Amino acid sequence: MAKNQKIDFPIQKEETEWKKELDPMSYHILREKGTERPFTGQYYLNKDTGIYECKACGNEIFHSSAKYDSGCGWPSFTEPIKPEAVVVQMDYSHFMIREEILCAQCGGHLGHRFPDGPRDRGGIRYCINSASMDFKKPDQ
């Protein structure tokens, strides 16, 4: 695959602003490309109906109907709410080759995409950090 290109995301802020707006764990994940420990995230076992949004900017990322239990320890989804909700780029960190998932509005790191999802639902698994998202029920 081609080398990642610099992307100018619609929402731009100084890191000091992000640090003020986000809790420390969310900042670490969204802005420093960190991760939470498996099986610890707030939304790992969430089965409620609603929309998962980027915690940094409110961009709608996933609908609960795309969520499933992959057993990996992080919330897993088969597809974003719409293809343009996320940006996929290659991640070569930690001696691995993975597809990183970023919020298309603010560039926040959400997680990674893998080709081991349910075959009957496209075969893709979006493995996402709970701390990178907020969850909104339909009545909110």
N, C-alpha and C positions, 0 to 999 in steps of 0.2 A: 504494500500500500504506500501511497505517497506520504511524504513527511507532513506533519501538521502545519497548517497555515495559521498565521495570526488572525484572530477573529475580533472584530470590533462589535461587542455586544451592545444592544440598545441601552441597557442600564449600566452606567459607569459610575463608580464611587471610589474615593480614596480608601485605602485599607483601614485608616483610622476610623472612617465612618462605618465600615462593615463591622469593625471590632466593637463599636458602641451599640450597634443595632442587634448583634447576634450574641447568644450565650456562648461561653468558651468552647464547648464541644461542637456546636453548629459552626462556629467560625473555623475551627480546626478542620472540619470536614469540607465545608463549602469553599473556603478560601485557601486552605493549605493542603488540600487533597488528602486529608486523613481518612480514617475509618473508625467505626465503633466496634467493640468486641461483638462477636457473633452471639445470638440469642439474648441480647440485652436491650435492643432497641425498642422504643415505645410502640412502634407500629408493627413489629414482627408478627404478633399474633392477632392484630386487629382484623375483625371480620365485618365491621360496620360498613354500610353503604355510604359512599361519598366520593370526594375528590381529594387527591393528594396534590399539594401545591409546593412549589419551591419556598423554603423557609426564608430565604433572603429577599425575594421579590414578589411572591404571590402568584407566579406563573403556574397555571394548571398543568400538571405533568402526567398524572395517572388517574384513571377511574378505578374504583374498587373492583369493578367487574373483571379487570385484567389482573388482579392480584391472586396469587395461589401460594400454597405452602410447598416450597421446593426442598425444605429440610436443610438449607444452607446456613441458616442463622440470621439472615437479613430479609426484609420484605422483598418479595420477588414478584415481578409483573411480566406479562407476555408482550405488552406493547404500550407505548405512550398514548395519552389521550388523543393526540394528533402527531403525525411525524415531525412537524416543525416545532414541537414543544421542547425537543432536545437536540443537542448537537453531539455527534459521535466522533471521537478522535482516538488515535492510537496512543496507548500508554505503555512505555517500555520500562517503567520503574520496577524496582524490587526483583530484577532479573526475570521478568515475565513479559509476555506480549499479550496485552488485553485491549479491549475497546472501552474507553472511558466515556461516561455519560455526563454531559454538562447541561445545565439549564440554558436554553436558547436565548433567554432575556438578559440574564446577569452573568452567565458564564460560571456559575457555582458548580462545584464538583458534587454530583449526586451519587455516583457509584460506577458500576461496570456492566457491560453486556456480554453474555456468553451464548454459545450455540448449543446449549444443553437443556433448553426449555421443553415444555410438552409438545410433542410432535403434532398432535391434533390441534394445536393453537399456534402454529408457526415455527416451533422449535427454538425460539429465542427466550432467554431469561435476562431480564433487567434486574440486577442485584443492587438494591438501593439502601443507603443509610437512612434510618429513621430520623436522625438528627438533622438531615438535610431537608426535611419536609414538615409541613403542617397538614392537618387533615380537617376537612370541612364536611360536615353532614349536610344533606339536602336542606334542612330547615335552618341552617346557620347563615 
